[in-house]
Amino acid sequence: MKYIKPEAATSALVALVVSVVATAAHAQSQWTPSLKAADSPAAKPWEDGATLAVSSVDGQTVAVADAVFKLERVTDTMSANGFVRQTWGPGLYLSRNSDPAKRTNDRGVKFSYGGLWVDNGPASGARTSWGWAVDLKAGKKLSSETVAGQKVWFDRDSTRLTGGGQFVYAPSLGRLDPNNLNRLNHFYTASTRLYVDRASGGSAVSGRVSGVEVGLRADVAPFGLEPLALLGSNLAVVPTAGVWAQYQNDLSASGGRAKDERQLFGVKLGFSFSRPDSEGVVPGISLERTVGSDLLTGRSPSGVTKLVLSLKY
């Protein structure tokens, strides 16, 4: 279903609700493909695209890629209290880092089921959305061990089950001036999920760990969501910025694996070459710095600075 775009710089959450009210009072269902950097069950004004990057990892130049492709059955329904969406379907995932010392090659297939609720408030008011999802992944991930003083890398079987929720709050921007297409947009995200990670194969310790993850993130488009023309050129971009923090705590472990804690912090400055909340293909470029580790993407502790080419659909 194609959503009607409201006034310039209006939150994509507003567009979601207004469009459904205008076009249908009953459930509508269709298959929808998507390409992003990561899953996000709640509705955000805009999201990060799948990335291919040339990076500096602790002083060494490497290649990095992060992508999630999904083909989902999407069912949209309007209720008395807001907009409701349910999704389910298969997908593919990839998280790769070619750093010889801290390599990551996490890839495989996935199946997810999720839901979304967006409040049905006035167009000029703040917007909130709640999302929830259960995700099952099966694939391969790289592990390493030291043999005769040298680090040896090998593939292991990996199965992960996660389930949790996400809350997004987009503050009110007030009544928009139709003559002012470029104004501040910002939103805030809080998330939590439970996870079970099972690894087997190779000579490393096999077993399972279970735990909880919490995360906070803030995103801003300081000049609005309409592309700005660069001086002296026909190129127009939408500047965005984001900062986030994530914490994972293993609550149990079995089969020889040990419990652990992990933190991941990041900051990003991005430029989209069309409205980041647009339907269809949205190309972009960004500079990103992250520090820490992430069990659910197979990332070992490291500091990563990357110049990212991104593509969202």
Helices and strands as residue ranges (DSSP letters): H 12-23, E 28-36, E 50-57, E 60-79, E 82-97, E 104-119, E 127-147, E 150-170, E 185-200, E 207-221, E 228-229, E 236-254, E 261-272, E 282-294, G 295-297, E 299-312
